[in-house]
Amino acid sequence: MTQSQSRSSSPAGWHPGQPEREGLWIFTRLRDFIDNIANTSPARLAVSAFAVVVLIFTGLLSLPVSSAAGQATPLHQALFTAVSAVCVTGLTVVSTAVHWSFFGQLVILVGIFVGGLGTLTLASLLALMVSKKLGVRGKLIAQEAMNAGRLGEVGTLLRIVIVTSVVIEAVLAVALIPRFLALGESFGQSVWHGVFYSISAFNNAGFTPHSDGIVPYETDLWILIPLMIGVFLGSLGFPVVMVLQQNGLNWKKWNLHTKLTIQVSLILLAAGTVLWGLMEWENMRTIGGMSLGDKVTHSLFASVMTRSGGFNLVDQNQMDSTTMLLTDALMFAGGGSASTAGGIKVTTIAVMFLAIVAEARGDADVKVYGRTIPEGTMRVAISVIVAGATLVAVSALLLLQISGASLDRVLFETISAFATVGLSTNLSAELPPAGVYVLTVLMFAGRVGTVTLAAGLALRQRSQLYHYPEERPIIG
């Protein structure tokens, strides 16, 4: 066939290179669109990036190859699992070990790793990959999220976040793999389980590749200690981990965020251990019949995991009502800002507590460690707490109506979903599709809502040319 014949047989209006030009045009439009969002509304870009990631993993989990039975998974189950993985929650409506094939579990694991990087990190990476740059406002959002000193450090910090995640997860895996080998698992199984648990622990996800979770290892410190260390480090947040990398344990060189995060985290860890242990000490359904050492181990493990880890050694339904209420409070508190943990964050609690103390003393400023906390930060803290409480209240009301379950179980499951903890009374698996969708939305909102709300509000300071006269309403 001659060149003229080839051209004559082509569709009318077709020109060589036209598909390439169309592809370039589409990419250019996409780049400009993302760049515009990154500059004008980084919070919207963060939510959009997370939503796209969730849809991708939902599609993958819906495939027959993801199911151990070789059948397509219903949409509500695939979507719930995808959101639970990407939002590093750990709640499940089907057994991770039984329902999903190796491919399905691998998809879940990748979703945990990607989601653990955080909404703002994902949005920043998306802008960098597509637009090759971050706008000034996008850098400000990333700077606020990661506590960067200068805007020029943002790109470097994004790389540090990824490298830090991989290194910590690799160290945890190396610590766990020999133990699984010693317990009689094959080399392949040991590597898979070690990698799975290391990623799930550091990202505070709580997913387990075993059908009975980690209950069989409830007295095995070789497994429990790495899991607790991974969860605790992940709950501190990348800004704190980077400060510790640079300055070690030199308290004087830590910034205020690091000091507050570590101090409040240790206080909650100690208080949670003591209170959980005292409340369950005589409960024969949980730890009542165990030795002293095992009781202490269980109490410490429960305190670490309730603030976002999601691994459990006892049946949550068998705990006393007071212990469930304590767990609700610890879950709602959560971990550090810009971390893999959820909740309203420990720095939010610290700021509000310091504000209450300052008000009680009659101080005009909120001061701590030689620093004054701006009023704008306190307004953001109030907004995060109120938004979180509202989400939990509305979702609990809906689930009470849908499920007919008791309030303590519904509240427990709701806070666990909002705070992306993953501890469960098994209510998630018992809910009809409508209830599953409620928890799905709550997990997504809990992961992206408070973070983007805090980052967005922090940059919405507007200058005013005038002030209205002050008038104090009666409070309290």
BAPAFI-722679 format. One line per field, with one value per residue (C-alpha): residue number from 1; x, y, z. Coordinates in steps of 0.25 Angstrom, whole numbers, padded with zeros to 4 digits. Example, Ala and Ser with C-alpha at 12.3 -4.5 7.8 and 13.67 -1.06 7.14 Angstrom:
% residues 2
nr	(1 / 2)
east	(0049 / 0055)
north	(-0018 / -0004)
up	(0031 / 0029)
//
This chain:
% residues 476
nr	(1 / 2 / 3 / 4 / 5 / 6 / 7 / 8 / 9 / 10 / 11 / 12 / 13 / 14 / 15 / 16 / 17 / 18 / 19 / 20 / 21 / 22 / 23 / 24 / 25 / 26 / 27 / 28 / 29 / 30 / 31 / 32 / 33 / 34 / 35 / 36 / 37 / 38 / 39 / 40 / 41 / 42 / 43 / 44 / 45 / 46 / 47 / 48 / 49 / 50 / 51 / 52 / 53 / 54 / 55 / 56 / 57 / 58 / 59 / 60 / 61 / 62 / 63 / 64 / 65 / 66 / 67 / 68 / 69 / 70 / 71 / 72 / 73 / 74 / 75 / 76 / 77 / 78 / 79 / 80 / 81 / 82 / 83 / 84 / 85 / 86 / 87 / 88 / 89 / 90 / 91 / 92 / 93 / 94 / 95 / 96 / 97 / 98 / 99 / 100 / 101 / 102 / 103 / 104 / 105 / 106 / 107 / 108 / 109 / 110 / 111 / 112 / 113 / 114 / 115 / 116 / 117 / 118 / 119 / 120 / 121 / 122 / 123 / 124 / 125 / 126 / 127 / 128 / 129 / 130 / 131 / 132 / 133 / 134 / 135 / 136 / 137 / 138 / 139 / 140 / 141 / 142 / 143 / 144 / 145 / 146 / 147 / 148 / 149 / 150 / 151 / 152 / 153 / 154 / 155 / 156 / 157 / 158 / 159 / 160 / 161 / 162 / 163 / 164 / 165 / 166 / 167 / 168 / 169 / 170 / 171 / 172 / 173 / 174 / 175 / 176 / 177 / 178 / 179 / 180 / 181 / 182 / 183 / 184 / 185 / 186 / 187 / 188 / 189 / 190 / 191 / 192 / 193 / 194 / 195 / 196 / 197 / 198 / 199 / 200 / 201 / 202 / 203 / 204 / 205 / 206 / 207 / 208 / 209 / 210 / 211 / 212 / 213 / 214 / 215 / 216 / 217 / 218 / 219 / 220 / 221 / 222 / 223 / 224 / 225 / 226 / 227 / 228 / 229 / 230 / 231 / 232 / 233 / 234 / 235 / 236 / 237 / 238 / 239 / 240 / 241 / 242 / 243 / 244 / 245 / 246 / 247 / 248 / 249 / 250 / 251 / 252 / 253 / 254 / 255 / 256 / 257 / 258 / 259 / 260 / 261 / 262 / 263 / 264 / 265 / 266 / 267 / 268 / 269 / 270 / 271 / 272 / 273 / 274 / 275 / 276 / 277 / 278 / 279 / 280 / 281 / 282 / 283 / 284 / 285 / 286 / 287 / 288 / 289 / 290 / 291 / 292 / 293 / 294 / 295 / 296 / 297 / 298 / 299 / 300 / 301 / 302 / 303 / 304 / 305 / 306 / 307 / 308 / 309 / 310 / 311 / 312 / 313 / 314 / 315 / 316 / 317 / 318 / 319 / 320 / 321 / 322 / 323 / 324 / 325 / 326 / 327 / 328 / 329 / 330 / 331 / 332 / 333 / 334 / 335 / 336 / 337 / 338 / 339 / 340 / 341 / 342 / 343 / 344 / 345 / 346 / 347 / 348 / 349 / 350 / 351 / 352 / 353 / 354 / 355 / 356 / 357 / 358 / 359 / 360 / 361 / 362 / 363 / 364 / 365 / 366 / 367 / 368 / 369 / 370 / 371 / 372 / 373 / 374 / 375 / 376 / 377 / 378 / 379 / 380 / 381 / 382 / 383 / 384 / 385 / 386 / 387 / 388 / 389 / 390 / 391 / 392 / 393 / 394 / 395 / 396 / 397 / 398 / 399 / 400 / 401 / 402 / 403 / 404 / 405 / 406 / 407 / 408 / 409 / 410 / 411 / 412 / 413 / 414 / 415 / 416 / 417 / 418 / 419 / 420 / 421 / 422 / 423 / 424 / 425 / 426 / 427 / 428 / 429 / 430 / 431 / 432 / 433 / 434 / 435 / 436 / 437 / 438 / 439 / 440 / 441 / 442 / 443 / 444 / 445 / 446 / 447 / 448 / 449 / 450 / 451 / 452 / 453 / 454 / 455 / 456 / 457 / 458 / 459 / 460 / 461 / 462 / 463 / 464 / 465 / 466 / 467 / 468 / 469 / 470 / 471 / 472 / 473 / 474 / 475 / 476)
east	(0000 / 0006 / 0006 / -0005 / -0014 / -0011 / -0016 / -0028 / -0033 / -0031 / -0044 / -0047 / -0041 / -0030 / -0016 / -0003 / 0001 / -0014 / -0016 / -0002 / -0006 / -0020 / -0013 / -0004 / -0015 / -0023 / -0011 / -0008 / -0023 / -0022 / -0008 / -0014 / -0027 / -0019 / -0009 / -0021 / -0027 / -0014 / -0012 / -0026 / -0032 / -0021 / -0032 / -0041 / -0029 / -0026 / -0040 / -0041 / -0028 / -0033 / -0046 / -0039 / -0030 / -0042 / -0049 / -0037 / -0036 / -0051 / -0050 / -0038 / -0045 / -0058 / -0050 / -0052 / -0037 / -0038 / -0047 / -0043 / -0055 / -0052 / -0065 / -0068 / -0069 / -0082 / -0080 / -0083 / -0073 / -0062 / -0064 / -0064 / -0051 / -0044 / -0048 / -0044 / -0030 / -0027 / -0032 / -0024 / -0036 / -0036 / -0051 / -0056 / -0069 / -0063 / -0051 / -0038 / -0031 / -0043 / -0050 / -0039 / -0029 / -0014 / -0016 / -0027 / -0019 / -0008 / -0017 / -0021 / -0007 / -0003 / -0016 / -0011 / 0003 / -0003 / -0013 / -0003 / 0004 / -0007 / -0017 / -0008 / 0004 / -0004 / -0009 / 0005 / 0010 / -0001 / 0002 / 0017 / 0015 / 0005 / 0009 / 0023 / 0022 / 0014 / 0008 / 0011 / -0002 / 0000 / 0013 / 0007 / -0003 / 0008 / 0017 / 0005 / 0003 / 0017 / 0022 / 0033 / 0042 / 0043 / 0035 / 0047 / 0048 / 0034 / 0039 / 0050 / 0040 / 0031 / 0043 / 0047 / 0032 / 0033 / 0047 / 0044 / 0031 / 0039 / 0051 / 0042 / 0033 / 0046 / 0052 / 0039 / 0038 / 0052 / 0048 / 0036 / 0040 / 0049 / 0038 / 0028 / 0039 / 0042 / 0027 / 0027 / 0022 / 0029 / 0039 / 0029 / 0018 / 0027 / 0032 / 0018 / 0012 / 0024 / 0023 / 0008 / 0008 / 0019 / 0012 / -0001 / 0005 / 0013 / 0001 / -0008 / -0017 / -0020 / -0022 / -0017 / -0015 / -0019 / -0034 / -0032 / -0024 / -0013 / -0020 / -0011 / 0001 / -0005 / 0007 / 0017 / 0025 / 0034 / 0022 / 0014 / 0026 / 0029 / 0015 / 0014 / 0026 / 0021 / 0008 / 0013 / 0023 / 0013 / 0003 / 0014 / 0013 / 0024 / 0027 / 0031 / 0039 / 0047 / 0050 / 0054 / 0063 / 0070 / 0071 / 0070 / 0065 / 0070 / 0058 / 0063 / 0064 / 0050 / 0040 / 0026 / 0018 / 0028 / 0028 / 0013 / 0011 / 0021 / 0017 / 0002 / 0004 / 0012 / 0001 / -0010 / -0002 / 0001 / -0013 / -0019 / -0011 / -0014 / -0029 / -0031 / -0024 / -0031 / -0045 / -0042 / -0033 / -0044 / -0052 / -0051 / -0056 / -0044 / -0031 / -0037 / -0031 / -0017 / -0004 / 0001 / 0011 / 0001 / -0009 / 0001 / 0004 / -0010 / -0013 / -0001 / -0004 / -0019 / -0015 / -0006 / -0016 / -0028 / -0022 / -0022 / -0015 / -0027 / -0020 / -0027 / -0024 / -0038 / -0052 / -0057 / -0071 / -0067 / -0061 / -0068 / -0077 / -0067 / -0055 / -0063 / -0066 / -0051 / -0047 / -0057 / -0050 / -0036 / -0040 / -0047 / -0034 / -0025 / -0011 / -0002 / -0005 / 0000 / 0001 / -0005 / -0014 / -0028 / -0036 / -0036 / -0021 / -0013 / -0009 / -0023 / -0026 / -0013 / -0017 / -0031 / -0026 / -0016 / -0027 / -0035 / -0024 / -0021 / -0035 / -0036 / -0023 / -0029 / -0017 / -0019 / -0010 / -0009 / 0006 / 0014 / 0029 / 0033 / 0023 / 0010 / -0001 / -0008 / -0023 / -0025 / -0019 / -0029 / -0041 / -0036 / -0035 / -0050 / -0054 / -0048 / -0054 / -0068 / -0067 / -0062 / -0073 / -0084 / -0079 / -0080 / -0093 / -0100 / -0094 / -0098 / -0112 / -0113 / -0107 / -0116 / -0128 / -0123 / -0117 / -0125 / -0113 / -0110 / -0104 / -0091 / -0088 / -0092 / -0084 / -0072 / -0073 / -0076 / -0064 / -0055 / -0059 / -0057 / -0044 / -0039 / -0036 / -0042 / -0046 / -0059 / -0071 / -0073 / -0085 / -0079 / -0080 / -0095 / -0100 / -0108 / -0103 / -0109 / -0101 / -0088 / -0089 / -0091 / -0078 / -0071 / -0075 / -0071 / -0057 / -0054 / -0059 / -0051 / -0038 / -0039 / -0049 / -0042 / -0028 / -0032 / -0041 / -0030 / -0020 / -0030 / -0035 / -0020 / -0018 / -0032 / -0027 / -0034 / -0030 / -0041 / -0042 / -0052 / -0057 / -0071 / -0073 / -0070 / -0081 / -0080 / -0091 / -0093 / -0085 / -0088)
north	(0000 / 0014 / 0026 / 0033 / 0020 / 0020 / 0034 / 0032 / 0021 / 0029 / 0035 / 0049 / 0060 / 0051 / 0056 / 0049 / 0052 / 0056 / 0046 / 0051 / 0065 / 0062 / 0055 / 0066 / 0076 / 0068 / 0067 / 0082 / 0085 / 0075 / 0081 / 0095 / 0090 / 0084 / 0095 / 0105 / 0097 / 0095 / 0111 / 0115 / 0103 / 0093 / 0087 / 0084 / 0078 / 0069 / 0064 / 0062 / 0054 / 0045 / 0043 / 0039 / 0029 / 0023 / 0021 / 0014 / 0004 / 0002 / -0002 / -0011 / -0018 / -0020 / -0029 / -0044 / -0046 / -0038 / -0048 / -0062 / -0068 / -0062 / -0054 / -0039 / -0032 / -0024 / -0009 / -0005 / -0016 / -0012 / 0003 / 0001 / -0007 / 0003 / 0015 / 0008 / 0005 / 0018 / 0025 / 0016 / 0012 / -0003 / -0006 / -0017 / -0023 / -0036 / -0044 / -0038 / -0052 / -0060 / -0052 / -0045 / -0053 / -0050 / -0039 / -0033 / -0032 / -0026 / -0015 / -0013 / -0012 / -0002 / 0006 / 0007 / 0012 / 0022 / 0027 / 0028 / 0038 / 0048 / 0056 / 0068 / 0060 / 0053 / 0066 / 0072 / 0060 / 0061 / 0075 / 0072 / 0061 / 0067 / 0082 / 0080 / 0091 / 0095 / 0109 / 0118 / 0115 / 0100 / 0102 / 0109 / 0098 / 0088 / 0096 / 0098 / 0083 / 0078 / 0090 / 0094 / 0105 / 0111 / 0110 / 0105 / 0093 / 0087 / 0079 / 0073 / 0070 / 0062 / 0053 / 0052 / 0048 / 0036 / 0032 / 0032 / 0023 / 0013 / 0012 / 0011 / 0000 / -0007 / -0008 / -0013 / -0023 / -0028 / -0029 / -0037 / -0047 / -0055 / -0057 / -0062 / -0072 / -0077 / -0079 / -0089 / -0081 / -0082 / -0072 / -0066 / -0065 / -0059 / -0048 / -0045 / -0045 / -0037 / -0026 / -0026 / -0024 / -0013 / -0005 / -0007 / -0003 / 0009 / 0015 / 0012 / 0004 / -0009 / -0018 / -0032 / -0044 / -0054 / -0058 / -0057 / -0045 / -0044 / -0051 / -0063 / -0055 / -0048 / -0052 / -0051 / -0039 / -0041 / -0037 / -0028 / -0019 / -0016 / -0013 / -0004 / 0004 / 0005 / 0010 / 0020 / 0026 / 0027 / 0034 / 0045 / 0050 / 0053 / 0067 / 0061 / 0050 / 0059 / 0068 / 0056 / 0051 / 0065 / 0068 / 0055 / 0055 / 0070 / 0076 / 0090 / 0089 / 0083 / 0093 / 0095 / 0086 / 0074 / 0077 / 0078 / 0065 / 0056 / 0061 / 0060 / 0046 / 0041 / 0046 / 0040 / 0027 / 0026 / 0030 / 0020 / 0009 / 0011 / 0013 / 0002 / -0008 / -0003 / -0004 / -0018 / -0024 / -0033 / -0035 / -0050 / -0048 / -0040 / -0040 / -0044 / -0058 / -0054 / -0053 / -0039 / -0038 / -0041 / -0031 / -0020 / -0024 / -0024 / -0011 / -0004 / -0010 / -0005 / 0009 / 0010 / 0004 / 0012 / 0025 / 0020 / 0007 / -0002 / -0015 / -0022 / -0034 / -0035 / -0035 / -0021 / -0026 / -0033 / -0020 / -0013 / -0001 / 0009 / 0003 / 0005 / 0020 / 0022 / 0016 / 0025 / 0037 / 0032 / 0029 / 0043 / 0049 / 0042 / 0045 / 0055 / 0065 / 0061 / 0047 / 0034 / 0035 / 0040 / 0048 / 0062 / 0062 / 0063 / 0077 / 0082 / 0076 / 0083 / 0096 / 0096 / 0091 / 0103 / 0112 / 0108 / 0109 / 0123 / 0127 / 0121 / 0129 / 0142 / 0142 / 0151 / 0141 / 0126 / 0123 / 0111 / 0108 / 0122 / 0124 / 0130 / 0123 / 0132 / 0134 / 0129 / 0115 / 0114 / 0117 / 0106 / 0096 / 0100 / 0098 / 0084 / 0079 / 0084 / 0079 / 0065 / 0064 / 0068 / 0058 / 0047 / 0052 / 0052 / 0039 / 0032 / 0037 / 0031 / 0018 / 0017 / 0018 / 0009 / -0003 / -0002 / -0006 / -0001 / 0013 / 0008 / -0001 / 0010 / 0021 / 0012 / 0009 / 0023 / 0029 / 0018 / 0021 / 0036 / 0035 / 0025 / 0015 / 0002 / -0004 / -0011 / -0017 / -0024 / -0015 / -0011 / -0025 / -0026 / -0013 / -0013 / -0006 / 0008 / 0007 / 0003 / 0015 / 0024 / 0019 / 0020 / 0035 / 0037 / 0030 / 0039 / 0051 / 0048 / 0046 / 0058 / 0067 / 0072 / 0072 / 0081 / 0089 / 0092 / 0095 / 0103 / 0111 / 0114 / 0122 / 0129 / 0141 / 0153 / 0168 / 0177 / 0192 / 0193 / 0187 / 0187 / 0191 / 0180 / 0174 / 0161 / 0151 / 0143 / 0130 / 0119)
up	(0000 / -0004 / 0005 / -0003 / -0002 / 0013 / 0015 / 0006 / 0015 / 0028 / 0034 / 0029 / 0037 / 0043 / 0043 / 0047 / 0062 / 0065 / 0077 / 0082 / 0082 / 0088 / 0099 / 0102 / 0102 / 0112 / 0121 / 0120 / 0124 / 0135 / 0140 / 0139 / 0147 / 0158 / 0159 / 0160 / 0171 / 0178 / 0178 / 0182 / 0190 / 0195 / 0205 / 0193 / 0186 / 0198 / 0199 / 0184 / 0184 / 0195 / 0188 / 0175 / 0183 / 0190 / 0177 / 0170 / 0182 / 0182 / 0168 / 0170 / 0182 / 0174 / 0164 / 0165 / 0166 / 0180 / 0186 / 0191 / 0185 / 0172 / 0172 / 0171 / 0184 / 0187 / 0185 / 0200 / 0205 / 0195 / 0197 / 0212 / 0212 / 0202 / 0211 / 0224 / 0218 / 0211 / 0224 / 0232 / 0241 / 0242 / 0243 / 0234 / 0229 / 0224 / 0230 / 0224 / 0224 / 0219 / 0209 / 0202 / 0193 / 0194 / 0183 / 0191 / 0203 / 0195 / 0190 / 0205 / 0209 / 0198 / 0202 / 0216 / 0212 / 0202 / 0212 / 0224 / 0217 / 0220 / 0212 / 0210 / 0207 / 0196 / 0191 / 0190 / 0183 / 0173 / 0170 / 0169 / 0160 / 0150 / 0151 / 0154 / 0165 / 0177 / 0177 / 0189 / 0196 / 0194 / 0200 / 0212 / 0214 / 0214 / 0223 / 0233 / 0232 / 0234 / 0243 / 0233 / 0236 / 0222 / 0209 / 0202 / 0211 / 0207 / 0196 / 0204 / 0215 / 0206 / 0202 / 0217 / 0220 / 0210 / 0213 / 0228 / 0226 / 0218 / 0228 / 0240 / 0234 / 0229 / 0243 / 0249 / 0238 / 0241 / 0256 / 0253 / 0242 / 0250 / 0261 / 0251 / 0245 / 0260 / 0261 / 0250 / 0238 / 0224 / 0220 / 0210 / 0220 / 0231 / 0221 / 0217 / 0231 / 0236 / 0225 / 0227 / 0242 / 0241 / 0231 / 0238 / 0251 / 0247 / 0240 / 0251 / 0242 / 0251 / 0239 / 0242 / 0232 / 0242 / 0244 / 0259 / 0259 / 0269 / 0280 / 0278 / 0282 / 0294 / 0303 / 0292 / 0295 / 0282 / 0274 / 0283 / 0286 / 0272 / 0269 / 0281 / 0277 / 0262 / 0266 / 0276 / 0266 / 0256 / 0265 / 0268 / 0254 / 0244 / 0249 / 0263 / 0257 / 0248 / 0260 / 0268 / 0256 / 0256 / 0271 / 0278 / 0292 / 0294 / 0300 / 0299 / 0284 / 0282 / 0277 / 0284 / 0275 / 0279 / 0293 / 0294 / 0286 / 0293 / 0307 / 0305 / 0298 / 0310 / 0320 / 0312 / 0310 / 0325 / 0330 / 0320 / 0324 / 0339 / 0337 / 0327 / 0336 / 0349 / 0342 / 0336 / 0347 / 0352 / 0339 / 0337 / 0323 / 0319 / 0328 / 0341 / 0341 / 0336 / 0343 / 0348 / 0336 / 0326 / 0332 / 0331 / 0317 / 0313 / 0320 / 0313 / 0300 / 0301 / 0304 / 0292 / 0283 / 0287 / 0282 / 0268 / 0267 / 0266 / 0269 / 0281 / 0290 / 0297 / 0292 / 0292 / 0295 / 0308 / 0314 / 0326 / 0322 / 0329 / 0321 / 0308 / 0312 / 0315 / 0302 / 0295 / 0301 / 0297 / 0283 / 0282 / 0287 / 0276 / 0273 / 0268 / 0257 / 0243 / 0248 / 0244 / 0256 / 0256 / 0266 / 0269 / 0272 / 0285 / 0282 / 0281 / 0295 / 0300 / 0295 / 0300 / 0314 / 0314 / 0310 / 0322 / 0332 / 0327 / 0328 / 0342 / 0346 / 0339 / 0330 / 0317 / 0309 / 0308 / 0311 / 0312 / 0311 / 0309 / 0297 / 0295 / 0287 / 0277 / 0279 / 0264 / 0269 / 0280 / 0270 / 0261 / 0273 / 0277 / 0262 / 0261 / 0275 / 0271 / 0257 / 0262 / 0273 / 0263 / 0253 / 0264 / 0269 / 0256 / 0251 / 0264 / 0263 / 0249 / 0253 / 0265 / 0256 / 0245 / 0254 / 0267 / 0274 / 0289 / 0290 / 0296 / 0284 / 0274 / 0281 / 0282 / 0267 / 0263 / 0270 / 0265 / 0251 / 0253 / 0260 / 0250 / 0261 / 0256 / 0270 / 0268 / 0275 / 0262 / 0259 / 0246 / 0241 / 0246 / 0239 / 0227 / 0215 / 0219 / 0232 / 0225 / 0216 / 0229 / 0235 / 0221 / 0220 / 0235 / 0233 / 0221 / 0228 / 0241 / 0233 / 0223 / 0231 / 0243 / 0237 / 0225 / 0234 / 0243 / 0232 / 0224 / 0236 / 0240 / 0227 / 0227 / 0235 / 0228 / 0231 / 0236 / 0234 / 0245 / 0258 / 0263 / 0278 / 0288 / 0296 / 0305 / 0306 / 0318 / 0318 / 0327)
//
